Amino acid sequence: MRITGQNPDQEAPGAVEIGEAPEIGMWGPLYFALWLTGMALAALVNIPRFSSGWMLLTVMLGWAGGLGLTAALACNQRLPMQDLLAGLLPRERLLLALLIAAFFFSPAITDHFYVFIDGWLWTAPLFMLIAVTPLTTRAFLGFMLAGAWMAAMKSGREPWELALVLAFGVSWLIAIGATHFAYTGDPHGLAGWWPIWRLAVSVTQAALPATVAAVGIWLVWPITGLHEPFRGIRAIELIGPQTAHRGIKVPPADMAVLVWQMFIVLILIVWTIWVMLYLRRLFGKRSSSAIAVDLMPEQTAHMEYRAAPPRKAPPKLGGVRGQIVALWRVWSEAMRAENEIRRDGETAREFTGRVEGELPAAAPAPEMNALLEKAHYSPDEPRPEDLDRMRRLVETELSKQSLRRQTPME
């Protein structure tokens, strides 16, 4: 808990800090959202398959544990995995692609599973493990979306089947929005509840019109499919050893019927997209919290980022106090040369503690922070000796930095 929200660069006599409340980062919510998306796909694949409740519960608990373990491992080892992927040679990348393909086609060796239903799910743990960069994370979500599409084709007319599809859609929106906040906000120290709240608002305003459109399509869609000979496509049971001999034949006499029914499908798709956009705009206008940017969470990859205008300079302290603070700021600005940039809202002790953890050789003398806090918060004016001491400490740290930058890298 922090009693005051003042930065050390702002005058706040008598302010006292008694500890920091831990801030919520975005990496935990991101990998929880990826886990949630994987579980939604597991539900789409497995719930229609099992009639026994205990068997279904056992299978879902197994997937929850496996996907959860993979998500936790990817979250905790994100930086080492990024370095590993960046250092892969072309032939090693090919081997990784072949490994993913092997997981995808592995259901073909059994008599009870199908590649184009189970293959997407069986590949999810391996794919989630390498979802540590913006490209691989979005590729993982695209992979999950394709798997959900294939699994949804097997769905029937029961309301709970529609609920499973909608649950996957909401979890996918949460994941794609969390991906945006995590990867674009981490370099700027984005943390706290604001991005989570903004993500919840954006997902809600995108999911409500999509749900209305999905329910409408579910109510009017033909029960047996658009074309009787194509009912096999809905089950996607064309891949697997026991069904390899099966195929789809279109009677020539029905080709005309197929053409106009495909035309109807195209009209329905265009109408659905229009309804979603209209309802999204309608819900957005009536919402108590307006979206700052008129984009859906899945469209954030197309946003253009520009540097914000520089902030106004904070008020400066006068006298010896201001000179001591200015000397400390000279040292903190010099640390930019070593990629140690002070974040917005970061106190002096937080910044020096982070520097000590990331670059121990650049950790400043603890007396520098003590002199800075004395200049800010002490009721008595600092002595000239304090100013001389701060000047010597800063000069020493700048000399050390100069030597570090001149030392050749091994």
Secondary structure as GFF3:
##gff-version 3
##sequence-region A 1 410
A	DSSP	alpha_helix	27	46	.	.	.	ID=ss1
A	DSSP	alpha_helix	53	76	.	.	.	ID=ss2
A	DSSP	alpha_helix	78	86	.	.	.	ID=ss3
A	DSSP	alpha_helix	90	105	.	.	.	ID=ss4
A	DSSP	three_ten_helix	106	109	.	.	.	ID=ss5
A	DSSP	alpha_helix	115	129	.	.	.	ID=ss6
A	DSSP	alpha_helix	134	152	.	.	.	ID=ss7
A	DSSP	alpha_helix	159	185	.	.	.	ID=ss8
A	DSSP	three_ten_helix	186	188	.	.	.	ID=ss9
A	DSSP	alpha_helix	194	220	.	.	.	ID=ss10
A	DSSP	three_ten_helix	228	230	.	.	.	ID=ss11
A	DSSP	alpha_helix	231	235	.	.	.	ID=ss12
A	DSSP	three_ten_helix	241	243	.	.	.	ID=ss13
A	DSSP	three_ten_helix	252	254	.	.	.	ID=ss14
A	DSSP	alpha_helix	255	286	.	.	.	ID=ss15
A	DSSP	three_ten_helix	297	302	.	.	.	ID=ss16
A	DSSP	alpha_helix	319	334	.	.	.	ID=ss17
A	DSSP	three_ten_helix	335	338	.	.	.	ID=ss18
A	DSSP	alpha_helix	348	358	.	.	.	ID=ss19
A	DSSP	three_ten_helix	360	362	.	.	.	ID=ss20
A	DSSP	alpha_helix	366	377	.	.	.	ID=ss21
A	DSSP	alpha_helix	384	406	.	.	.	ID=ss22
###
